[in-house]
Amino acid sequence: MSLTYKERLAQRAIQNRAAFSGLYKREIDKLHGLSKEEIDSIKADNTDMEIYAQLIEVVKEASATNESEAALKEQVLELGEIAVKIANKIPSLASLIV
């Protein structure tokens, strides 16, 4: 049986709370603080915004589950070159990818 809209919202709220209070909270905040211009400077098309959104989701999931830095690095690298370039704009993420 599928969840109701309210149940899905409640689950998402729990996940977000875990992510925003987890191991990579600061990195999530800094990713959200990047301007569209900063992201567009990497590659000026819609791909960069899609990758940016995926990168945020990866970091949120890693934060919520307290994944290791090595696991987070692997996931960022799997997203590809654009994700790495965006992550490099956040010093604490950049240090993981080196």
C-alpha positions as CSV (number, residue, x, y, z in Angstrom):
1,M,0.0,0.0,0.0
2,S,1.3,3.4,-0.9
3,L,1.8,6.2,1.6
4,T,-0.5,9.2,1.8
5,Y,0.7,12.6,1.0
6,K,0.9,13.5,4.7
7,E,2.8,10.3,5.5
8,R,5.3,11.1,2.7
9,L,5.8,14.6,4.0
10,A,6.3,13.4,7.5
11,Q,9.0,10.9,6.3
12,R,10.7,13.6,4.3
13,A,10.7,15.9,7.3
14,I,12.4,13.2,9.4
15,Q,15.0,12.6,6.7
16,N,15.7,16.3,6.3
17,R,16.0,16.8,10.0
18,A,18.6,13.9,10.1
19,A,20.5,15.4,7.2
20,F,20.6,18.9,8.5
21,S,21.8,17.8,12.0
22,G,24.2,15.1,10.7
23,L,27.9,14.8,10.0
24,Y,27.9,17.0,6.9
25,K,25.4,19.7,8.1
26,R,27.9,22.5,7.4
27,E,28.6,21.3,3.9
28,I,24.9,21.2,3.1
29,D,24.5,24.7,4.3
30,K,27.4,25.9,2.2
31,L,26.1,24.1,-0.9
32,H,22.8,25.7,-0.5
33,G,24.6,29.1,-0.2
34,L,26.2,28.8,-3.7
35,S,24.7,31.3,-6.1
36,K,23.5,30.3,-9.5
37,E,26.3,32.4,-11.0
38,E,28.9,30.4,-9.1
39,I,27.4,27.2,-10.4
40,D,26.9,28.5,-14.0
41,S,30.6,29.5,-14.0
42,I,31.4,25.7,-14.1
43,K,29.3,24.9,-17.1
44,A,26.6,27.3,-18.4
45,D,23.8,24.9,-19.2
46,N,21.1,23.0,-17.3
47,T,23.3,20.1,-16.7
48,D,25.2,21.9,-13.9
49,M,22.0,22.6,-12.0
50,E,20.9,19.0,-12.3
51,I,24.2,17.8,-11.0
52,Y,24.1,20.4,-8.2
53,A,20.8,19.1,-7.1
54,Q,22.1,15.5,-7.2
55,L,25.2,16.6,-5.2
56,I,23.1,18.1,-2.5
57,E,21.0,14.9,-2.2
58,V,24.2,12.8,-2.0
59,V,25.6,15.0,0.8
60,K,22.2,15.1,2.6
61,E,22.0,11.3,2.5
62,A,25.6,11.0,3.7
63,S,24.9,13.4,6.5
64,A,21.7,11.6,7.6
65,T,23.4,8.2,7.7
66,N,26.7,9.5,9.0
67,E,28.6,7.9,6.1
68,S,32.4,8.0,6.1
69,E,34.3,10.6,4.2
70,A,35.6,7.9,1.9
71,A,32.1,6.8,1.0
72,L,31.0,10.4,0.4
73,K,34.1,11.0,-1.8
74,E,33.2,7.9,-3.8
75,Q,29.6,9.1,-4.4
76,V,30.7,12.6,-5.4
77,L,33.2,11.1,-7.8
78,E,30.5,8.9,-9.3
79,L,28.5,12.0,-10.1
80,G,31.3,13.1,-12.4
81,E,33.4,16.1,-13.2
82,I,30.8,18.8,-12.8
83,A,29.9,17.5,-9.3
84,V,33.6,17.5,-8.3
85,K,34.0,21.1,-9.6
86,I,30.9,22.2,-7.6
87,A,32.1,20.3,-4.5
88,N,35.5,22.0,-4.8
89,K,33.8,25.4,-4.2
90,I,33.2,24.1,-0.6
91,P,36.6,23.8,1.1
92,S,35.6,21.0,3.5
93,L,34.2,19.0,0.5
94,A,37.2,19.9,-1.6
95,S,39.5,18.4,1.0
96,L,37.7,15.1,0.8
97,I,38.1,14.8,-2.9
98,V,41.9,15.5,-3.1
